Amino acid sequence: MEIDTAQKAILVLEDGSLYRGYAFGGQGIAYGEVVFNTSMTGYQEMLTDPSYAGQILVLTYPLIGNYGINAADVESRRIQVSGLVVREVCSQPSHWQSQKTLADYLAAQGVPGIWGVDTRALTRRLRTAGVMMGMITTESEEDLAWKRLQTLPRYDATDFVAGVTTEGPYKWEGPETTGHHILVVDSGVKYNIMRIFHGLGCRVTVVPSTMVADDMLKLEPEGIVLSPGPGDPALLGYLSDTVKELLGRVPIMGICLGHQMVARALGASTFKLKFGHRGANHPVRDLVTGRVYITAQNHGYAVAAEGLPSGLEVSHLHLNDGTVEGLRHRELPILTIQYHSEASPGPQDNVYLFDRFLEMVRQ
C-alpha cells in the first residue's frame, strides 16, 4: 500500500488539543486512551499485545514500519490497539522476513492510523498532563470530533479483559514434552509466555480468565501463571476472587496485571499512574541481590507500597519513580513481577524468572 497524503486526519484529545496528520491503514474512527511507548523496535509485538486493548498507541521512535510485518512476531490472534500514531511510516520495508507493509497490516484488520504527527510534542503533553482519551478521525469538523469524544466510554470504566481472554481452554502446540504442567490464566496473554515455558520443557494449558478456581485445579496444574492484560484491576473482582481460592494451593506466578491481581487478592490496593510505564529500558532493582535489571514494561496501574498485608513484601523497585515492581510472600509459593519477563519486544534479561518459578514448582 502506498502512503497517501491526500486523506488528512486529526488526533483530538479530551483536553481539546489537536494534532494533524495523514490517514493510513484501516478506515473509520479510532478512539481510546492515548498512551506512548519509547521502544525503538518491536512495533508488531506492541500492536498485537492485548495489554493495549482500548488504547491508541503513540510510538516515539520517528520511523515506523521499516522492517515490515511477518508471521513470526505476533503476540496474539489479532491487532489489539484501537489506533496507531507515528511520525513517519515506511511504505517500502526492507527485511528478509517481511511479508507486508505496516499500512497493509492495519488495513487488513480495520485499525486506523495517523502519520505526520509531531509525536515528540504529543509525548511531552501526555507526560505533563497524563494519559487521556483521544480519537483519530478524518472528519473535517474538529469541534464535532471533540464533542463526540466526550460521549464515548471512559477507559477506566471498561473491563477489557473480557474482550481479549480466550473463549475456552487450549493446549499450547509444539513438540511433545513431559515436564511440569503449567496453567496460564489468559487475561491478555502474550504468546511468548507460552513459547518460553514450552521451551523449558513444560506442558502448557491456557484457560479463560473467567474459569473458576475449582475447574482450574481439576486440570491438575503444578503451577499457575496469571498473565498480563489490559485495564483497571479494580474492575476484575471475579478474577480476584479466583486468585483468593488458588492462593496456597498451587505455586503462582503473576506478571503485570497478574501481579496486581495477586496483590489485590491478598488485600493490597492499586492506583493509576500518571502516564504509565511503556518501553524496553526501564531499570528495576532486585532488593534481595541489589542487582539492577533492564526491563520491558507496559502498564498504566501499579500496586501501592503503603498498607501491604502481613506476609507480603516488596521484592523489586522501579528506579525511575520508586513504584513496586515485584512482590513475594514470606510463607506462600508466590512470585510476582510488574514488568514483562517474556519481553517481546524488549531485552531478554529477565527470562531467568521463569526458571525461578519452575524451581518453586519443583520444591
C-alpha positions as CSV (number, residue, x, y, z in Angstrom):
1,M,0.0,0.0,0.0
2,E,1.4,3.4,-1.0
3,I,1.2,6.0,1.7
4,D,-1.4,8.6,0.7
5,T,-1.0,12.3,1.7
6,A,-4.4,13.2,0.2
7,Q,-6.5,12.0,3.1
8,K,-5.9,14.2,6.0
9,A,-6.6,13.1,9.6
10,I,-6.6,14.5,13.1
11,L,-5.9,13.2,16.6
12,V,-8.0,15.1,19.1
13,L,-7.5,14.7,22.9
14,E,-10.1,15.2,25.6
15,D,-8.3,18.3,26.8
16,G,-9.1,19.9,23.4
17,S,-5.6,19.7,22.0
18,L,-5.3,18.7,18.3
19,Y,-2.7,17.0,16.2
20,R,-2.8,17.0,12.4
21,G,-1.5,14.3,10.0
22,Y,-2.5,11.9,7.3
23,A,-4.6,8.7,7.5
24,F,-3.2,5.3,6.8
25,G,-4.2,1.7,7.5
26,G,-7.9,1.0,8.3
27,Q,-10.8,3.3,7.5
28,G,-13.1,4.8,10.1
29,I,-12.7,6.3,13.6
30,A,-10.5,5.1,16.4
31,Y,-10.9,6.1,20.0
32,G,-9.3,5.1,23.3
33,E,-6.8,6.1,26.0
34,V,-3.8,7.7,24.3
35,V,-0.5,6.2,25.5
36,F,3.1,6.2,24.3
37,N,5.8,3.6,24.1
38,T,9.5,4.5,23.9
39,S,10.8,1.3,22.3
40,M,12.8,1.8,19.1
41,T,11.7,-1.6,17.6
42,G,9.0,-4.2,18.1
43,Y,6.0,-2.3,16.7
44,Q,4.4,-5.6,15.6
45,E,4.7,-7.1,19.0
46,M,3.2,-3.9,20.5
47,L,0.3,-3.9,18.1
48,T,-0.6,-7.4,19.0
49,D,-0.1,-7.1,22.7
50,P,-3.5,-7.5,24.4
51,S,-2.5,-5.1,27.2
52,Y,-3.1,-2.3,24.6
53,A,-6.8,-3.1,24.2
54,G,-8.8,0.0,24.3
55,Q,-5.8,2.3,23.7
56,I,-4.4,4.4,20.9
57,L,-0.7,3.8,20.8
58,V,1.8,6.5,20.1
59,L,5.3,5.4,19.1
60,T,8.1,7.8,20.0
61,Y,10.7,6.5,17.6
62,P,10.3,8.6,14.4
63,L,10.4,6.0,11.6
64,I,8.0,3.0,11.9
65,G,7.4,0.1,9.5
66,N,10.9,0.0,8.0
67,Y,11.3,-3.8,8.5
68,G,7.7,-4.7,7.6
69,I,5.4,-7.3,9.1
70,N,6.0,-11.1,9.4
71,A,4.2,-14.1,10.7
72,A,6.7,-14.9,13.5
73,D,6.4,-11.7,15.6
74,V,2.7,-11.8,16.5
75,E,1.8,-12.0,20.2
76,S,-1.9,-12.7,20.0
77,R,-4.5,-13.6,17.4
78,R,-5.1,-10.0,16.1
79,I,-4.1,-6.4,16.4
80,Q,-5.2,-5.2,19.8
81,V,-4.6,-1.4,19.7
82,S,-7.6,0.8,18.8
83,G,-5.4,3.1,16.7
84,L,-1.7,3.9,15.9
85,V,0.1,7.3,15.8
86,V,3.5,7.7,14.2
87,R,5.8,10.4,13.0
88,E,6.8,8.8,9.7
89,V,5.5,5.5,8.2
90,C,7.6,3.5,5.8
91,S,5.9,2.2,2.6
92,Q,8.9,0.2,1.3
93,P,10.2,-2.0,4.2
94,S,13.5,-3.9,3.8
95,H,13.9,-7.2,5.7
96,W,14.2,-10.8,4.6
97,Q,11.2,-11.8,6.8
98,S,8.9,-9.0,5.6
99,Q,5.6,-10.2,4.2
100,K,3.6,-7.0,4.0
101,T,3.8,-3.3,4.9
102,L,2.6,-1.9,8.2
103,A,-0.2,0.1,6.3
104,D,-1.5,-3.1,4.7
105,Y,-1.4,-4.9,8.1
106,L,-3.5,-2.2,9.7
107,A,-5.9,-2.0,6.7
108,A,-6.5,-5.8,6.7
109,Q,-7.7,-5.7,10.3
110,G,-9.5,-2.3,10.1
111,V,-7.3,-0.5,12.5
112,P,-6.9,3.3,11.7
113,G,-3.5,5.0,11.9
114,I,-2.3,8.6,11.5
115,W,1.2,9.7,10.4
116,G,2.9,13.0,10.1
117,V,2.2,13.8,13.8
118,D,4.8,15.5,15.9
119,T,5.0,12.5,18.3
120,R,7.6,14.1,20.5
121,A,5.3,17.1,21.2
122,L,2.4,14.7,21.8
123,T,4.5,12.6,24.2
124,R,5.6,15.7,26.1
125,R,1.9,16.6,26.5
126,L,1.0,13.2,27.8
127,R,3.9,13.2,30.2
128,T,2.8,16.6,31.6
129,A,-1.0,16.2,31.6
130,G,-1.2,12.5,31.9
131,V,-2.8,9.9,29.6
132,M,-6.2,10.9,28.3
133,M,-8.9,9.8,26.0
134,G,-8.4,10.6,22.3
135,M,-9.8,10.0,18.8
136,I,-8.3,9.5,15.4
137,T,-10.7,10.7,12.6
138,T,-10.8,12.1,9.1
139,E,-13.7,14.3,9.9
140,S,-13.1,17.9,9.0
141,E,-15.3,19.2,11.8
142,E,-12.8,19.4,14.6
143,D,-15.3,20.7,17.2
144,L,-17.7,17.9,16.2
145,A,-14.9,15.3,16.8
146,W,-14.1,16.7,20.2
147,K,-17.8,16.7,21.2
148,R,-18.2,13.1,20.0
149,L,-15.2,12.1,22.1
150,Q,-16.9,13.4,25.2
151,T,-19.8,10.9,24.8
152,L,-17.7,7.8,24.4
153,P,-17.0,5.3,27.3
154,R,-14.0,6.0,29.6
155,Y,-11.1,3.6,29.5
156,D,-11.2,3.0,33.3
157,A,-14.9,2.1,33.2
158,T,-14.5,-0.9,30.8
159,D,-13.5,-4.5,31.5
160,F,-11.2,-5.0,28.5
161,V,-10.0,-8.4,29.8
162,A,-13.4,-9.9,28.9
163,G,-12.7,-9.0,25.3
164,V,-9.2,-10.4,25.0
165,T,-9.3,-13.6,27.0
166,T,-9.6,-17.0,25.2
167,E,-13.1,-18.4,24.7
168,G,-12.1,-21.8,26.1
169,P,-9.1,-23.8,27.3
170,Y,-6.5,-25.0,24.9
171,K,-3.1,-26.6,25.0
172,W,0.0,-24.8,23.6
173,E,1.0,-26.7,20.5
174,G,4.6,-27.8,19.8
175,P,6.9,-30.8,20.2
176,E,5.7,-33.1,22.8
177,T,7.2,-32.5,26.3
178,T,6.9,-34.4,29.6
179,G,7.8,-31.6,32.0
180,H,5.7,-29.7,34.6
181,H,2.1,-28.9,33.7
182,I,1.8,-25.1,33.8
183,L,-1.7,-23.4,33.6
184,V,-1.7,-19.9,32.1
185,V,-4.7,-17.8,33.1
186,D,-5.3,-15.7,30.0
187,S,-6.2,-12.1,30.9
188,G,-4.5,-10.8,27.8
189,V,-1.5,-13.2,27.5
190,K,1.3,-12.8,25.0
191,Y,2.3,-15.9,23.1
192,N,5.9,-15.6,24.2
193,I,5.0,-16.6,27.7
194,M,3.8,-20.0,26.4
195,R,6.8,-20.2,24.0
196,I,9.2,-19.8,26.9
197,F,7.5,-22.3,29.2
198,H,7.3,-24.8,26.4
199,G,10.9,-24.2,25.5
200,L,11.8,-25.1,29.1
201,G,10.1,-28.4,28.7
202,C,6.7,-27.6,30.3
203,R,3.3,-28.8,29.2
204,V,1.2,-25.6,28.9
205,T,-2.6,-25.2,29.1
206,V,-4.2,-21.8,28.6
207,V,-7.6,-21.1,30.2
208,P,-10.0,-18.1,30.2
209,S,-9.8,-15.6,33.0
210,T,-13.5,-16.4,33.8
211,M,-12.7,-20.0,34.7
212,V,-13.4,-20.7,38.4
213,A,-10.6,-22.0,40.7
214,D,-12.1,-25.5,41.2
215,D,-12.2,-26.0,37.4
216,M,-8.6,-24.9,37.1
217,L,-7.5,-27.3,39.8
218,K,-9.3,-30.2,38.1
219,L,-6.8,-29.8,35.3
220,E,-4.1,-30.7,37.8
221,P,-1.6,-27.9,37.2
222,E,1.7,-27.9,39.0
223,G,2.0,-24.2,38.7
224,I,-0.3,-21.3,37.7
225,V,0.7,-18.2,35.8
226,L,-1.6,-15.1,35.9
227,S,-0.9,-13.3,32.7
228,P,-0.6,-9.6,31.8
229,G,-3.6,-7.8,30.4
230,P,-5.4,-4.5,29.9
231,G,-7.4,-2.1,32.0
232,D,-8.0,-1.3,35.6
233,P,-7.5,-4.3,38.0
234,A,-10.2,-2.8,40.3
235,L,-12.8,-3.9,37.8
236,L,-11.8,-7.5,37.9
237,G,-13.4,-8.7,41.1
238,Y,-14.3,-12.1,39.6
239,L,-10.6,-12.7,38.9
240,S,-9.5,-11.5,42.3
241,D,-12.0,-14.0,43.9
242,T,-10.5,-16.8,41.8
243,V,-7.0,-15.9,42.9
244,K,-8.0,-15.9,46.5
245,E,-9.2,-19.5,46.2
246,L,-5.9,-20.5,44.5
247,L,-3.5,-19.0,47.0
248,G,-1.6,-21.6,48.9
249,R,-3.0,-24.5,46.9
250,V,-0.5,-24.3,44.0
251,P,2.6,-22.2,43.2
252,I,1.6,-18.9,41.5
253,M,3.5,-16.5,39.2
254,G,1.8,-13.2,38.5
255,I,3.0,-11.0,35.6
256,C,2.0,-7.3,35.2
257,L,-1.8,-7.5,35.6
258,G,-1.4,-10.9,37.2
259,H,1.0,-9.3,39.7
260,Q,-1.7,-6.7,40.5
261,M,-4.4,-9.3,40.9
262,V,-2.3,-11.3,43.4
263,A,-1.8,-8.1,45.4
264,R,-5.5,-7.2,45.4
265,A,-6.5,-10.8,46.3
266,L,-4.2,-10.5,49.4
267,G,-5.7,-7.2,50.4
268,A,-3.3,-4.6,48.8
269,S,-4.5,-1.7,46.7
270,T,-3.7,-0.4,43.2
271,F,-3.6,3.0,41.7
272,K,-3.4,4.6,38.2
273,L,0.0,6.0,37.1
274,K,0.1,9.5,35.5
275,F,1.3,8.2,32.1
276,G,2.3,4.6,32.8
277,H,5.4,2.6,32.0
278,R,5.7,1.5,28.4
279,G,9.0,0.8,26.8
280,A,12.0,-1.6,26.8
281,N,14.6,0.2,29.0
282,H,13.1,0.5,32.5
283,P,15.6,0.0,35.3
284,V,14.4,-2.3,38.1
285,R,16.3,-3.2,41.3
286,D,16.1,-6.7,42.9
287,L,16.1,-5.8,46.6
288,V,17.4,-9.2,47.6
289,T,20.6,-9.2,45.4
290,G,20.9,-5.4,44.8
291,R,21.2,-6.1,41.1
292,V,19.6,-3.8,38.5
293,Y,17.8,-5.3,35.5
294,I,16.7,-3.5,32.3
295,T,13.1,-4.5,31.8
296,A,10.3,-4.3,29.2
297,Q,7.1,-2.8,30.6
298,N,3.6,-2.0,29.6
299,H,1.2,-1.0,32.3
300,G,-0.8,2.0,33.5
301,Y,-1.6,0.8,37.0
302,A,0.7,-0.1,40.0
303,V,0.4,-1.7,43.4
304,A,0.6,0.7,46.3
305,A,3.6,0.1,48.6
306,E,1.7,1.5,51.6
307,G,-0.5,-0.8,53.5
308,L,0.7,-4.1,52.2
309,P,-0.9,-7.0,54.0
310,S,1.0,-9.2,56.5
311,G,3.3,-11.7,54.8
312,L,3.6,-9.8,51.6
313,E,6.8,-7.8,50.9
314,V,8.3,-5.8,48.1
315,S,10.9,-7.7,46.1
316,H,11.6,-5.2,43.2
317,L,11.5,-1.4,42.8
318,H,11.4,0.8,39.7
319,L,14.4,3.1,39.9
320,N,12.8,5.9,38.0
321,D,9.9,6.6,40.3
322,G,10.2,4.1,43.1
323,T,7.0,2.2,42.3
324,V,6.6,-1.5,43.2
325,E,7.9,-3.8,40.5
326,G,7.7,-7.2,42.3
327,L,6.3,-8.9,45.4
328,R,7.0,-12.1,47.3
329,H,5.2,-13.9,50.2
330,R,7.1,-15.0,53.2
331,E,5.1,-18.2,53.5
332,L,3.2,-19.0,50.4
333,P,4.7,-20.0,47.0
334,I,4.1,-16.8,45.2
335,L,6.3,-14.8,42.7
336,T,5.0,-11.6,41.1
337,I,6.6,-9.0,38.9
338,Q,5.1,-5.8,37.4
339,Y,7.3,-5.9,34.3
340,H,7.3,-8.3,31.3
341,S,9.9,-11.1,31.8
342,E,8.8,-12.5,28.4
343,A,9.9,-9.3,26.6
344,S,8.6,-9.2,23.0
345,P,9.6,-6.6,22.5
346,G,12.5,-5.8,24.8
347,P,15.6,-7.2,26.4
348,Q,15.8,-10.9,27.3
349,D,17.5,-10.1,30.7
350,N,14.6,-11.3,32.8
351,V,13.7,-14.7,31.2
352,Y,15.5,-16.2,34.2
353,L,12.4,-15.5,36.3
354,F,10.6,-18.4,34.5
355,D,13.4,-20.7,35.7
356,R,13.0,-19.3,39.2
357,F,9.3,-20.0,39.1
358,L,9.9,-23.6,37.9
359,E,12.3,-24.1,40.8
360,M,9.5,-23.0,43.1
361,V,7.2,-25.6,41.4
362,R,9.8,-28.3,41.9
363,Q,10.1,-27.5,45.6
